[in-house]
Structures are given as C-alpha cells and as structure tokens.
Amino acid sequence: MSLAATAERAEPAVANPRSRVILASLIGTTIEFYDFYVYATAAVLVFPHLFFPAGDDTVALLASLAVFGAAMVARPLGAIFFGHLGDKRGRKATLVGALLTMGIATFLIGALPTYEMAGWLAPALLVIMRLAQGFALGGEWSGAALVATENAPKGKRAVYGTFPQLGAPIGFIVANGLFLIIAAVLPSDDPSRPSQAFLEWGWRIPFLFSIVMVIVGLWVRLNLVESAAFEKTVQKGKVTRVPLAAAFQNHFKAIVLGTFYMLATYVLFYLMTTFSLSYGRAAPGAAVPGLGYDYRTFVLMMIGGVVFFGIFTLLSGPWADRWGRRRTLIWITLGIIAFGFVWVPMLAAGPLGVMAWLILGFTLMGMTFGPMGALLPELFPANVRYTGSGIAYNVSSILGAAVAPFIAVALWRYGNGSPFWVGVYLSSMAFITLVALLLGPETKDVDIEH
C-alpha cells in the first residue's frame, strides 16, 4: 500500500448513519439469499426435468440437489478470497465485489441451455454458475455482518447483527412469491409437474430479474464508508499480510467453535427450505411417498412459516444482547434437538400438523440464525474478523448445508417415505452444536474494535 493511501486510510472515518448501516447489511443479504432460494426452488421444481437425462425421478432430484450442494464447497474458497480483501483493503469494496459476482452468476443461469439443447454441457455450465454463486456468498455474509456489528451502538450489536440475517426470510418470500406468480400465470394440469410453458421459459424469469435487485444493492453499498474498527486497525498498523494464516495460527479454536456453532442452523435451514419442498410435494403413492400437496399450496404454507422466521430473527437480537449469545443459543439448540424427534407425529396430524411443523421449524430457525450475525464476528479481532468469521460460517456450510438435502432425501428413501430418520439427523447435528456452545466463551462484552 502506498504512503499516500496509508495516510488517507489514517484519517478518521465519517460514521455511517444507522439507517444506511441497516439498509446496506439487509439489502445485500436479501439479494444473495434471493438468488440462492431461486436456485433452491428450481433445483426441486425445474432442474430435474431440464438439466439431467430422463429416467429415475429420484436420481434426477438427487443429481439436482448435488449441484445445489456444490456451491457450499465453493463458499469457503470465497470466504478466503473475499476475507483476504476485506481484512486488507476494507469491507466496502469487498462487499461490492461479492454482490456483483453473485448477481452475474444468477443472471447467467437464467440464460443457460437445457440438457435437450446442449447435452451434458448444460449441467456442466449449471455447476460452474452454481460454484460462482457459492464463491460470492462465501464473501457476502461475513462482510454484511461486519458492516452491521462494527457500526452498531454500544449494547446493541446482536440487534444490529440480526439485520443481515433478516435477508434470509425476506429473500425467501420474494423468490418464492415470484415463482408462485409465474406458476399462476402459467398453470399446470399436473400438480406433480410444472406446465410446459413454465419449463420452457417461465422458470428463467426469477434468475434474470435478479439483475434489477443487484443494481439497487450496489447503489446502497457504494455510499458506505469504512467502519471505525477497520480504520483503527489500519491506523495501528495491525493489518496482517496474510489474514488466512494469521486466523489459523492465532484463532484456530475460534474457527472450529464457530464452524460447529453454525452446524444445527445450516441443517435446519436447508431441511426446512429445500427438503421440505420435495417431501411436501411428493405424492403419497409415489415410490418414495410424501405429503402430496400441490406446489402452490405447499409454498404458501412455507411462506406462512417463513414469516415466523423473520419475526423471531428480529426478536432473537434483544434476547442475545440481554442474556448473552451463548446462553440464548444453548436453550434454542435444545429446542432444535427436541424438534427433530416430533417430526412424525406432527407431519401425520394433517394440514394443521404440517402448518404447525413449518411454523415451529422456521421459528427455531430465526431464533438460532439471528444471534449468529453478532456471535461469529465477535470471536475474532478486527484484523482477521472478515476472514475468520467467513471461514467458520462457510466451512459449516459444507458440513451442514452441502450434504443436508442429499442426506435427507437418502434417509427419506431409507425410511420408505417416513421422515423419522431425517428428524433424527437434525437432532444429532444439533447435539454437536450444543457441545460446541457448552465449550465456547460468551462474547457479549468483547471490544469490537480490538
């Protein structure tokens, strides 16, 4: 870095207005999660029909979910790349780069040829675009969480940390709401399969539409200034040459703890959003039976559950600020463990039971996801915070999210259509998170500028 650039960095930063902090941390993750949900929905609804050879429907679904999970493998690489830039050059430019990468990849998915048009080139291109999505998301979340927490008023870091988390339920509602509108305009006579017009061109609209949202997100983020925590790191000469090496050398325990803190969150997240759509739509008389709901009905039920996801994401912030991150999450994780063992009776109780299952699952999701926006950044000092929190968050995506839909479908098939073993899988992963929380420290009162 030149002397002029160093001197410029050393000047005190103008504080970001609170409204700008909230909007910048919220809108970026909303766009990122919108892009991910659009893919997740298409992975269940469209891609098995369009990007893989005709044959066994379950095999095609598993192949589609495997491509979905491939993005999780790219996320730690994105965390390393964008974390390096964020810890060395600042949060603002790094967040802009992550958002652009995700937006372009999502837009290009909407323009891809299908298997019928290009053979195996079609799924190969889909994998490449999916990897680009994962790479971008690897750098997005930690940057957004840092913008929120490093600019938060004293005593309100967990509250501010919930705003990037709120992008998940908002992105879900926007993405699935758009799919519902398109499906209504292009209705199908077969509830188990989208209409021909939907398969031919309708599914592309949500992917192409993402470019509009990216433009809005860029406008907001380009108006940010750097956080005081990063500026003080520069002023004190504590910027590390290789943040990745410093993070692993000095904060390896924090990376491991953060990774397992997120495990239950990730597994619950993808079971409730991806597996549930497959299970909810599968016919009771299918080879692997499910609940037999039509797409529109079940997605509307999911959106109803996601409203609780958003509400309890916001509520979890004040709780974590008052009672501490660790104590709050220990009780919530115990609730997730119990939830895994009541899947069968709840799902067997008819529409009310299914709706209660969705509400309870998404409520727990909001309660466990919300405090993570503050907890993971607080595990690391400012000079490796982008890298450390990003690696923990995204390595957990491999252990949890990348394999969760695939394992869930396999266990669903193993149980001959019963979700019992899927619930046991969730409880097992939550138990691992509980152990990590019991071993970890409370971070509520750490100095965010250290």
C-alpha positions, 0 to 999 in steps of 0.5 A: 500500500502506498504512503499516500493511501496509508495516510488517507486510510489514517484519517478518521472515518465519517460514521455511517448513519444507522439507517444506511448501516441497516439498509446496506447489511439487509439489502445485500443479504436479501439479494444473495439469499434471493438468488440462492432460494431461486436456485433452491426452488428450481433445483426441486421444481425445474432442474430435474426435468431440464438439466439431467437425462430422463429416467429415475425421478429420484436420481434426477432430484438427487443429481439436482440437489448435488449441484445445489450442494456444490456451491457450499464447497465453493463458499469457503474458497470465497470466504478466503478470497473475499476475507483476504480483501476485506481484512486488507483493503476494507469491507466496502469494496469487498462487499461490492465485489461479492454482490456483483459476482453473485448477481452475474452468476444468477443472471447467467443461469437464467440464460443457460441451455437445457440438457435437450439443447446442449447435452451434458454441457448444460449441467456442466455450465449449471455447476460452474454458475452454481460454484460462482454463486457459492464463491460470492456468498462465501464473501457476502455474509461475513462482510454484511455482518461486519458492516452491521456489528462494527457500526452498531451502538454500544449494547446493541450489536446482536440487534444490529447483527440480526439485520443481515440475517433478516435477508434470509426470510425476506429473500425467501418470500420474494423468490418464492412469491415470484415463482408462485406468480409465474406458476399462476400465470402459467398453470399446470394440469399436473400438480406433480409437474410444472406446465410446459410453458413454465419449463420452457421459459417461465422458470428463467424469469426469477434468475434474470430479474435478479439483475434489477435487485443487484443494481439497487444493492450496489447503489446502497453499498457504494455510499458506505464508508469504512467502519471505525474498527477497520480504520483503527486497525489500519491506523495501528498498523495491525493489518496482517499480510496474510489474514488466512494464516494469521486466523489459523495460527492465532484463532484456530479454536475460534474457527472450529467453535464457530464452524460447529456453532453454525452446524444445527442452523445450516441443517435446519435451514436447508431441511426446512427450505429445500427438503421440505419442498420435495417431501411436501410435494411428493405424492403419497403413492409415489415410490418414495411417498410424501405429503402430496400437496400441490406446489402452490399450496405447499409454498404458501404454507412455507411462506406462512412459516417463513414469516415466523422466521423473520419475526423471531430473527428480529426478536432473537437480537434483544434476547442475545444482547440481554442474556448473552449469545451463548446462553440464548443459543444453548436453550434454542439448540435444545429446542432444535434437538427436541424438534427433530424427534416430533417430526412424525407425529406432527407431519401425520396430524394433517394440514394443521400438523404440517402448518404447525411443523413449518411454523415451529421449524422456521421459528427455531430457525430465526431464533438460532440464525439471528444471534449468529450475525453478532456471535461469529464476528465477535470471536475474532479481532478486527484484523482477521474478523472478515476472514475468520468469521467467513471461514467458520460460517462457510466451512459449516456450510459444507458440513451442514448445508452441502450434504443436508438435502442429499442426506435427507432425501437418502434417509427419506428413501431409507425410511420408505417415505417416513421422515423419522430418520431425517428428524433424527439427523437434525437432532444429532447435528444439533447435539454437536452444536450444543457441545460446541456452545457448552465449550465456547466463551460468551462474547457479549462484552468483547471490544469490537474494535480490538 
